[in-house]
């Protein structure tokens, strides 16, 4: 696994996002007064990007997830590098913390929102890769 401290530089911030597909369904969150977004977090220096991704979902929903695959690694604005994973969870266990709305949206609904003001961190290229079924084994992130 790739430790974040090995990948952080002065110009790159790692963000790990987990896409939770269940028959083309994604878990999205919305804070009061804000748009829809995928669970995400900044990776800590002492954790791998995989651990950061799992923590992002746990903190947002209270549910632990098992990562299944890497969808891709994307560069974004403000010198961010985003790792996008698929994961398994039990949908009926997901709960929203106070002030946050959670919803399972079909991929086509997410694609309609992507890139707009209602979903600022939904990248059309990430959603296209999810739709195409892009999946890489988690082992590609192993340090050699």
N, C-alpha and C positions, 0 to 999 in steps of 0.2 A: 504494500500500500504506500502511496505517496504522502509523506508528511507535509503538512502545509508550510512548515518553516522552511522546507527545502525549495518551495515554489514561490513564496512571497518575495517580492522585490519592492523597491521604493515606488514603482509605477504600476504594480498589479495588485489588485485586491481579489481574493478568491471568494466566489459565492457558489455555494452548493445548493442546487434546487432539485427537488424530487418530484417527478411526474408520476402520478399513481394511476396507471391505466387499468381499467377493468371493463373490458369490452368497449374500448374507445371512450372511456369516461375518465375525466381528470378531476382531482380535488383542487378546488380554488377557494381562496379566502378573500374576505373583503372587510376592511376596517371601517368603522363609522366615518362617513364623509370621504372615503377613498375608493378607488376602483378595485377590481378583482386582481389577484396575484397568486402565483404559486408559492408554496412554503419555501422560504429561503433564509439564509443566514450568512454572516461572514464567518469564515473558518478561523478557528483559534490556532495559535502556533503549535499547540501540543496535540492536535488531532489530525487525522487524515481527512481528505475531502469526503470520503465515505461516511466517516463518523459525523462530520459536520452536516451532511445531508440528512442522516438519521435524526440528529438533534433538532434540525429545523422542523421536521414534521412532528416530532415529539413535543417540542415547545409550542407549536401552533395548534395541535389537536389533542395532545395528551395520549397519543397512540404510538407505540413503537412499530417501526416498519422493518421489513427485511428487504434490503436492496437486491434486485435481481439482475440488472444489466445497466451498462452505461449507454445512454442514447447518444451523447456527444459532448464535446468541449467547445465552447463558443466564446469569442471575444466580443465584448460589448462596449458601450460608451463608458467614459470615465475610467478607462484602462481596467475594466473588470474582466475576469475570466470566469465563465460560468460552466460548472459541471452539471449535467442533467442526467438523472438516473430514473429507471423504472423501479418500482417497489411493490411489495405485496402488503396489504393490510385488510382488516375486516371493516367494511364500510359502516356497519351499524355501531361500531365502537367509537367512531370519530365524534368528537364533541367540540363545540366552539367555546373558547374562553370569552369572558365578558367583553363586549364591544366589538366582537368579531363574528361575522357570518361565514359559515362554511356551506359549500354546495358542491355536488357532483354534477359536472356539466359534460355533455357529450362533446367529443372532439370538434364537431362541426360548429357548436355554439362557441367554444373557445376560439376557434379560428376566426369567427365573425368579430369577436371582441379584440383580437390580437392587434397590438400596436396602437390602439386608440387610447383615448383618455380614460376609458373605463377599465382598461387592463394594461397598465404601463409596462409590466415586466413579462408579458406574454409575447415572446418573439415568434413571428411568423415562421422563421426558419427552423426553430426548435419544434414547433407544432407540425411542420411539414415532415420533419425527420421522424417524429412519433407516428404520424399517419403512415409513412413509408415502411414502418416496422424496423427502423434502424436500431440495432441492439449489438453491443459489444460485451464480451465477458468482462466481469470486474477485474480479472487478472491483468488486463492491459494497463492497469494503474499500479502494478507492482514495481517497486524499486528493484533494480538488478544490481 
